[in-house]
Amino acid sequence: MAIAFVGLAIFTGSLAIAVSLDKLRAVSYRYEFIAVNEACLILFDKKTGQYWQKRMGSDGDNKWRKEESPFQERNQKQ
C-alpha cells in the first residue's frame, strides 16, 4: 500500500512539473523577424497582420517599408 502511495505521489508531482514547464515554453511574441535571404528582411506583426520589408541592395535604399498585408479584408485597408 505504501509503495502505491509513493508511486502515485511521484506521478502526480511529475505531471505538475511537466504542465508548468509547458506553460513556460508557450510564451508568444507579437513580432516575428524573418530573414528571407541576405537581401530581404521582413518584420511581421502577428497581432495586426501588418508587415514591414527592408531590401538590402547596392542602390543605397535600405529603408523599412510598410507593405499591404494579404490577410486584411478589403474594407479595412487604409
Stockholm file with secondary structure:
# STOCKHOLM 1.0

chainA/1-78         MAIAFVGLAIFTGSLAIAVSLDKLRAVSYRYEFIAVNEACLILFDKKTGQYWQKRMGSDGDNKWRKEESPFQERNQKQ
#=GR chainA/1-78 SS CHHHHHHHHHHHHHHHHHHHHHHHHTCCCSEEEEEEETTEEEEEETTTCCEEEEECCTTSCCCCEEECCTTSCGGGCC
#=GC SS_cons        CHHHHHHHHHHHHHHHHHHHHHHHHTCCCSEEEEEEETTEEEEEETTTCCEEEEECCTTSCCCCEEECCTTSCGGGCC
//
